[in-house]
Amino acid sequence: MKVKKTKIKNICFVLLLPAMGLFVTSCTTNYQPKPKGYNRLILPEAKYQSLPDSLPYRFEYSTSAKLMRDTSWISEKHWVEIYYPTLKANIHITYKQLLNKEELLKEFLDDAYNLTSKQQIKAYGIDEVKMVTPLGKTALIAEISGEVPSQFQFTMTDSSKNFLRGALYFNAKVHNDSLAPAIDFMKKEVMHLINTLEWRKSNSVIR
């Protein structure tokens, strides 16, 4: 009988050890929350191609992106989308002819301003900057922070014939904090587009 009691005591002691360890650990260890992580993103290579000659403007865009016609109900000719499948990101491009009419330029600039201003409801801030590209083109850029649908927008015009507006969107239902690496990458892609933009002499319809 003594042997059996000793065995039972030993078994109980062994079973109690993990519980005691957990109790001691819970009392002495300071809990530290894990830092917020980002989803692993595969960023496209920095390789570019030019737009087709059928458009009245030209710029370089990623070989990993798809050039698509804008199919929205308000779409007009020469409106396109540059879609990045791996990032579910889209650069929406709209284009208007000015026809040397100052009133059209004012109208398009006002429309672009109003579209950007609509972001203020959810935006933490909007930073606007005017720049001249290496090719001598002027661009007005708006960088928007916060939980907004479009984080980066721009307009470019020669004030007489051409007016172009671009906006960056993500087709993903996640917070922009989680998209931060992708947003930073796409901003660089948009800047490459801006810096390589030129106007073409002929204005033909996309084939």
Helices and strands as residue ranges (DSSP letters): H 2-28, E 48-50, E 57-58, E 60-62, E 66-69, E 80-84, E 89-97, H 102-117, G 118-121, E 123-132, E 138-146, E 150-157, E 162-170, H 180-195, E 198-199
